Amino acid sequence: SLLSTTMLAPSLAILRRSAASSSSIIGAARHLTGGAANISVDHYSSGWKIDDIADFTKEGKFHIKTYNKISEQGLKQFPEEKYEIKPSEWDAFNAHAILLRSHKLQESEVDVSVRAIARCGAGTNNVPVVRMTELGIPVFNTPGANANAVKELILCGMLLGSRRVVDGINHMKELGAAGQARERVEKDKAMFGGRELNGKTLAVVGLGHIGASTARDAAALGMDIVGYDPGLSIDSALKLPREITLVDSISSAVANADYISLNIPYIKGSPKEGGTHGIIGNEVISHLKSDAVILNFARGELVDSDAMKSFLDSGDGRY
């Protein structure tokens, strides 16, 4: 969750130039200007809470409100002499900027003083970006900040999906409780046989920071890599293993894959509407091998739950 101060400083610096006229906007509703669109914006018309203004206004400091637990290492990027950081529980704190992770931000939580919002992660689906755009509040994200951590979880998921590790652990706990672990361990381990990753095929859907990193490390484990990303950037392409096979559709990518890693953003709307809601539906799932392992460390809404349940019930696949 590292976040450079340079991401927020340009937007916050505007406040210094407008400080002299700030009193004229207290208690007023915001309105869009300079555009032809007929949009009425009535946001926080009650204005600032100014009865305790002396407690939170310190000349030369910007105020940042945080939701969720933000890395202390990341917060250290904001010098104390320039920034004051408070958690969301601090009621009388009219922030200039908001930092958040998974918290689903509501418009009512955005004070009229806010000039920038930063999501400490790649996705921004928990922030009302369209509404914030109408209000002139830029929304930043930090793509790649947690890419390595997610990649490691994907690799861990492939191992867990191959070896039935969790099932084995639970079984041994039951045997231990019954006092039978010692005499049964050798005999029962055959119940949890698995397969090696070496020589298996991994389909990576989405080749951004996480997908490219996953493809590279999986190739180092001896896996064959198939990738799909219609918006592949040059930067991400340079991080891909040389042996990767790129295809032109998700269905083509998953057709012969033993493992499928989903690394695409969630965008509201169906695929026909330009969104990614339920993009892994019947059409894609019908191309899966019966024992395929699907690794979704992106967003649950990407997968059609009913279609996935039918797939899992009909074969030996895992999700």
C-alpha positions in Angstrom: 0.0 0.0 0.0 2.9 2.4 -0.7 1.7 5.7 -2.1 4.0 8.4 -3.3 3.3 11.9 -2.1 3.7 13.2 -5.6 0.4 11.5 -6.6 -1.7 13.8 -4.3 0.5 16.9 -3.9 -0.6 18.5 -7.3 -4.3 18.3 -6.4 -3.8 19.4 -2.8 -1.5 22.3 -3.8 -4.6 24.0 -5.4 -5.8 24.6 -1.8 -3.0 27.0 -1.0 -3.9 29.3 -3.9 -7.6 29.3 -3.0 -7.3 29.7 0.8 -8.1 33.4 0.7 -11.5 32.8 -0.9 -12.4 29.6 0.8 -14.9 31.2 3.2 -17.2 32.1 0.3 -17.9 28.4 -0.5 -18.7 27.3 3.1 -22.3 26.1 3.2 -22.8 26.4 -0.6 -23.8 23.7 -3.0 -21.4 22.7 -5.7 -22.3 23.2 -9.3 -20.6 22.1 -12.5 -19.3 25.0 -14.6 -17.8 25.4 -18.1 -19.7 22.4 -19.6 -22.7 22.1 -21.8 -24.2 19.2 -19.9 -27.3 20.1 -17.9 -26.3 18.4 -14.6 -27.5 19.6 -11.2 -25.0 18.9 -8.4 -26.2 19.3 -4.8 -23.5 17.9 -2.7 -23.2 18.4 1.0 -25.2 21.6 0.9 -25.1 21.9 4.6 -21.5 22.9 4.3 -18.5 22.4 6.6 -18.8 21.9 10.3 -16.9 25.0 11.5 -17.7 25.1 15.2 -14.4 23.3 15.9 -12.4 24.7 13.1 -9.5 25.7 15.4 -9.0 22.1 16.3 -8.3 20.8 12.8 -7.0 23.8 10.8 -3.2 24.2 11.0 -1.6 26.5 8.6 0.6 24.7 6.1 -0.8 21.2 6.7 -3.1 19.1 4.5 -5.5 16.7 6.2 -5.8 13.1 5.0 -8.5 10.7 6.2 -7.9 7.0 6.0 -10.2 4.1 5.7 -9.0 0.5 6.5 -5.5 -0.2 7.8 -3.0 1.6 5.5 0.6 0.5 5.7 2.7 2.6 8.1 5.5 2.4 5.6 3.3 4.0 3.0 2.0 6.7 5.4 5.6 7.7 6.1 5.7 9.1 2.6 3.7 12.0 3.9 6.0 14.3 5.9 4.5 15.3 9.3 5.3 18.9 8.8 3.0 19.0 5.7 0.3 16.4 6.3 -1.9 15.4 9.2 -3.4 11.9 8.9 -6.4 10.7 10.9 -8.6 7.5 10.6 -12.2 7.8 9.5 -13.4 7.5 13.1 -12.2 11.0 13.7 -15.6 12.7 13.2 -14.6 16.4 13.3 -12.0 16.1 10.6 -12.7 17.7 7.3 -10.1 16.1 5.1 -8.4 17.4 1.9 -7.7 13.8 0.7 -8.9 10.3 1.4 -6.9 7.1 1.4 -8.7 3.7 1.4 -8.4 0.1 0.5 -11.5 -2.1 0.4 -13.9 0.3 2.1 -16.9 1.0 -0.1 -16.9 4.8 -0.1 -20.2 6.6 0.0 -20.7 10.1 -1.2 -21.9 11.2 2.2 -18.4 10.3 3.5 -16.8 12.8 1.1 -16.6 16.2 2.8 -16.7 19.4 0.6 -13.1 19.9 1.5 -11.9 16.8 -0.2 -9.8 17.4 -3.3 -8.4 13.9 -4.1 -9.1 10.3 -3.3 -6.5 7.5 -3.6 -7.3 3.8 -3.7 -4.4 1.8 -2.2 -4.7 -1.0 -4.8 -5.5 -1.5 -8.5 -9.3 -1.5 -8.7 -11.5 1.5 -8.0 -14.9 -0.3 -8.1 -15.4 0.6 -4.4 -15.3 4.3 -5.2 -18.1 6.2 -7.0 -15.7 7.4 -9.7 -18.4 8.8 -12.0 -19.9 10.9 -9.2 -16.5 12.1 -8.0 -15.7 13.1 -11.6 -18.9 15.2 -11.7 -17.7 16.9 -8.5 -14.2 17.6 -9.8 -12.5 15.2 -7.4 -9.8 13.1 -9.1 -9.5 9.4 -8.1 -6.1 7.8 -8.1 -5.1 4.1 -7.9 -1.8 2.3 -7.2 -1.6 -0.5 -9.8 1.2 -2.9 -9.1 1.5 -2.0 -5.4 0.3 -5.5 -4.3 1.1 -7.4 -7.5 3.8 -9.6 -5.9 1.6 -10.5 -2.9 -1.3 -11.5 -5.2 1.0 -13.4 -7.5 2.3 -15.5 -4.5 -1.3 -16.2 -3.5 -2.0 -17.5 -7.0 1.0 -19.8 -7.0 -0.1 -21.0 -3.5 -3.6 -21.6 -4.9 -2.2 -23.7 -7.7 -0.3 -25.9 -5.2 -3.3 -26.2 -2.9 -5.5 -27.1 -5.9 -3.1 -29.7 -7.0 -2.3 -31.5 -3.8 -5.5 -31.3 -1.8 -3.3 -30.0 1.1 -6.2 -28.5 3.0 -8.2 -31.8 2.8 -5.2 -33.7 4.1 -4.7 -31.3 7.0 -8.3 -31.6 8.0 -8.2 -35.4 7.8 -5.1 -35.6 10.0 -6.8 -33.4 12.6 -9.7 -35.8 12.7 -7.4 -38.8 13.0 -5.4 -37.0 15.7 -8.6 -36.3 17.7 -9.5 -39.9 17.5 -6.0 -41.0 18.5 -5.4 -42.8 15.2 -2.9 -40.5 13.4 0.2 -42.6 13.9 -1.2 -45.9 12.6 -3.2 -44.3 9.7 -0.9 -41.6 8.3 1.0 -43.8 5.9 -2.1 -45.7 4.7 -4.3 -42.7 4.3 -1.9 -40.4 2.5 -2.8 -42.1 -0.8 -6.3 -40.6 -0.4 -4.8 -37.2 -1.2 -2.7 -37.8 -4.2 -2.1 -34.9 -6.5 -0.3 -33.8 -9.7 2.8 -31.8 -10.4 2.7 -28.3 -11.9 5.7 -29.1 -14.1 4.5 -29.7 -17.6 0.9 -28.5 -17.0 -0.7 -25.6 -18.8 -1.6 -22.3 -17.1 -3.9 -19.9 -18.8 -3.5 -16.3 -17.7 -6.4 -14.1 -18.4 -5.2 -10.5 -18.1 -1.5 -9.7 -18.4 -1.1 -6.6 -16.3 1.2 -6.3 -13.4 -0.1 -9.4 -11.6 -0.8 -11.5 -14.7 2.6 -10.9 -16.2 4.4 -11.7 -13.0 2.4 -14.9 -12.5 3.1 -16.0 -16.1 6.8 -15.4 -15.6 7.1 -17.3 -12.3 4.8 -20.2 -13.4 7.1 -20.6 -16.5 10.0 -20.9 -14.1 8.2 -23.8 -12.5 8.1 -25.6 -15.8 4.6 -24.8 -16.8 3.4 -24.0 -20.3 1.8 -20.6 -20.4 -1.1 -19.3 -22.5 -2.1 -15.7 -22.2 -5.0 -13.4 -23.2 -5.1 -9.7 -22.9 -6.6 -7.5 -25.7 -5.1 -4.4 -24.1 -1.6 -5.7 -23.5 0.8 -2.9 -22.8 4.4 -2.8 -24.0 5.6 -2.6 -20.4 3.7 -5.7 -19.4 4.7 -7.5 -22.6 8.4 -7.0 -21.8 7.8 -8.9 -18.5 6.3 -12.0 -20.1 8.3 -15.2 -20.5 9.5 -15.9 -24.0 7.7 -19.2 -24.2 4.2 -17.8 -23.7 1.5 -18.4 -26.3 -0.8 -15.4 -26.9 -4.4 -16.1 -28.1 -7.3 -13.8 -29.2 -10.1 -14.9 -26.8 -10.7 -16.1 -23.3 -12.3 -19.3 -24.6 -9.1 -20.1 -26.7 -6.9 -19.5 -23.6 -8.8 -21.8 -21.3 -9.6 -24.6 -23.8 -6.6 -26.9 -22.9 -5.5 -25.3 -19.6 -5.1 -27.3 -16.4 -5.1 -24.0 -14.4 -6.7 -20.7 -15.2 -5.7 -17.5 -13.4 -8.2 -14.5 -13.7 -6.4 -11.2 -13.4 -8.8 -8.7 -15.0 -10.6 -5.7 -13.4 -14.2 -5.7 -12.6 -16.2 -3.3 -14.7 -20.0 -2.9 -14.2 -22.1 -4.2 -17.0 -22.2 -7.4 -19.1 -19.5 -8.2 -21.7 -21.9 -7.1 -24.4 -22.2 -3.7 -22.6 -18.4 -3.3 -22.4 -18.3 -4.6 -18.8 -16.8 -7.7 -17.2 -19.7 -8.8 -14.9 -20.1 -12.5 -15.4 -17.5 -12.6 -18.2 -16.6 -16.1 -17.1 -20.0 -17.6 -18.0 -21.4 -20.6 -19.8 -19.7 -19.8 -23.0 -16.2 -19.8 -21.5 -16.8 -22.5 -18.9 -18.0 -24.9 -21.6 -14.5 -24.9 -23.0 -12.9 -25.9 -19.7 -11.3 -29.3 -19.1 -13.4 -31.3 -16.6 -10.6 -31.2 -14.0 -9.5 -27.6 -14.5 -8.6 -25.4 -11.5 -9.8 -21.8 -11.7 -7.9 -19.3 -9.6 -9.8 -16.0 -9.1 -7.8 -13.5 -7.1 -9.5 -10.6 -8.9 -13.2 -10.1 -8.2 -16.0 -12.6 -7.6 -18.4 -10.8 -9.9 -16.3 -11.8 -12.9 -17.7 -15.3 -12.6 -21.2 -16.4 -13.3 -21.9 -18.4 -10.0 -24.7 -20.6 -11.5 -22.5 -21.6 -14.4 -19.5 -22.3 -12.2 -21.6 -24.4 -9.8 -22.8 -26.5 -12.7 -19.3 -27.0 -13.8 -18.0 -28.0 -10.4 -21.0 -30.4 -9.8 -20.4 -32.2 -13.2 -16.7 -33.0 -12.9 -13.6 -32.8 -10.8 -12.8 -29.1 -11.4 -12.0 -26.8 -8.6 -12.5 -23.1 -8.0 
